[in-house]
């Protein structure tokens, strides 16, 4: 099995406050990438963003599924009616430029579009749209213990917003208050992560991850209209089929997760993280399951360029 990352964790603030940031078309020192306290997005959540990773490979740093992420960023802007000043291809180029400027062999990448400070009224249409790309070292999202032993989840009292309340296919800043509330609630109750249901009681996703269930040798990705279109979810489904595993997207209730052989969650930050328990009920034998660990190993091989069949997913920074 691949060894846990020794890179800095997401909590390493120093790694996020130094280096270069691409800001409205120019790479500048991070201390120069500043905005007004009257920025519309700061008050109303009118921003869209992406989470992307670059991995160290034998050919240098490589961004994983860059074009899909940049396209989703532009799609998110379109969904909320935000006119993007940049195309997806220009965002691709900005990301590569920023990684090069910071000399990183692996990193987390955060592109962001947001409304500026010209007007503080709710209607943002008179405001300019700005863009930035930040890169930073990033280790295992929930910590190495969650990967080795399996994460502990609780079902949140907060439900995932339906599509007629918030535009759930947009990775918009305002949408993530729902995720923040669920994640904080889980942490305050001693859990690693939250499991969110929809208003009908079906499993939606984690605070920032898609959910997979394993039972009787079949892989069941949780399918739901309220979920963001997960690029990592799509990746894991493709890897599973390559591994000759039957894949059947499904809707499920939380009690069906209780009786699964294995459950794991996936996302750019979480990668593939096994789940040991939900609501203090052990999943399987209450540890990281063998299929979950195998999928994590396969995923890490794919993102680091060790599976030639999936090399098209990688954008090599120095080539």
C-alpha positions, 0 to 999 in steps of 0.5 A: 500500500502507498505510504501516507503523505508526509507533506504539510497538513491543510492546517499549516498556515505558514505554507499558505501565506508565502509564495506567489499568487496569480491575481487578475492576470499577474503573478504577484507575491502573496502579500500583494494579493489583497482585496477590499473589505467591501468585496461583494463575495466577502459579504454574500458568498458570491464566489466560485472556486475549485480544489485541484491537486498536482502530484509529484511524478517521474516527469515532475509535477503533474496537475490531475484532471486540470481541464475538467476542473477548470471547465467546472469552475467556468460552469459554476460561474455560468450557473450563478450568472457570473461573467468570467473574465477568463476562459477555462484554457486561460485558467489552465495556463494560470494554474501551470504558471503559478505552480512553476512560480512557486517551484512546487513538486506537489501541491493543492491548487485553489482557483477562485472567481469573485465579485468585487467591491463596486457595489454593496447591494445584493445585486452583484451585476454592477461589480467587476469579477476578479480571479486568483490562483493559489498553490500550497503544500497539502497532506492528507485531508483528515490526517494519516490516522483516518487513512490507516484506521478509517474515518469516523463519521456522524450523520449531520442534523443539517440537510444538504440543500435541494437544487431549488434552494441553492444551485448545488451543481455550482461550486459556489462559496455561499453553498459551503455554509451548509458544509461548514455547519455540518463539519463543525457539528461533527468536530464538536461531537468528536467525529472526523467528518459529517455525513449529510442526508437530503430532505427526504432522508437519502444519503447525499455526501460528506461535507466535501466528499462523495460517498461509495459503498461496497457490498458483496463485491459490487461498488455502489457510488451514491448518486444524488441530484443535490451533489456536486458533479464529483471529478474524483468520483468519476475517477474512482468509477473509471478505476474500478471498471479498469479493475473489473469491479462491477459499478452500480450507482445508487441512492441509499439511506443511512441504514444501508450504509450501516450494513455495508461491507465497506464505505469510503469517501472521495474528493480532491482533498480527501483523495480516497479515505476509508470510513471505519464507522458511521454514528458509532456503528462499525462499518464491516469490522470497524477498520479501513476495509481492504477494497478501500485501501486497494482503491486508495493505492490504485488512485495514488498510482494513477495520479502520480503517473504510474498507470499508463492507461490514465496518463491523459488525466495528467498535465505535466507542468514542465512539459 
